[in-house]
């Protein structure tokens, strides 16, 4: 497989002088009774075809009758063989933002995912001749890489507790793997992946409501666990201090009643309504 070959084109300014001389010669010969003036003008027109301008971060792929002759990457004003076919390819970094696509994660849940890819052409020969349309190739292969990556990991770890990385929680690791996967696929087109990042990730609309309820329930359970854990510690501390300071002596029945009342007060959703006991503690 052939690779990119860099060539240095001739200065366009020198050949501009030659073109002007050919034009002047043709005009002069037209005043004489011969056909050399026509030949000079034809040579002038053919010579003009060889001029080209290569802008910064741009390249020109040169092809002569189907044979690859090299690539000019140096910017400036140049002249090349007039019979060269010059194909301009930009070397600038480009952004590609894919539309959200629906895929199934590792557990089969439908999700919507899209990526932003920063890329540029690294090998002009591969980009020009190894694929039909390198820009379309980048788009399709990027989508394929995203589908493969999304199917290898769960969206989150709620249903797969053994999973160490999920699409939602392990974005850095996922993005690194995405870069490697895309680079491997785009090497054939001479494309360099500068950065690939997931920029949209969500459950598909048909299950988004149910998954949101599950996440809310998980958050509520986690909050309740913290509340109960704190309440148990506060009740334990209260009973220890009451006993240590001999403020109040409680039998097992009253101790259990106090613990129950304190847990209701500390764990309840609403503020407790105080009740003043004007009689004996045991009535």
Secondary structure, DSSP 8 states (H G I E B T S, - for coil): -----B---EEHHHHHHHHHHHHHHHHHHHTSSSSHHHHHHHHHHHHHHTEEEE-TTEEEEEEETTEEEEEE-S-EEEE--TT-EEEEEE-S-EEEE---EEEE-TTS-EEEEEEEEEEEES-HHIIIIISS-HHHHHHHHHHHHHHHHHHHS-SSSSS-TT-S--TTT-HHHHHHHHHHHHHHHHGGGTEEEEEEEEEEEEE-HHHHHHHHHHHHHHHHHHHHHHHHHHHHHHHHHHHHHHHHTTS----HHHHHHHHHHHHHHHH-SS--------S-TT-
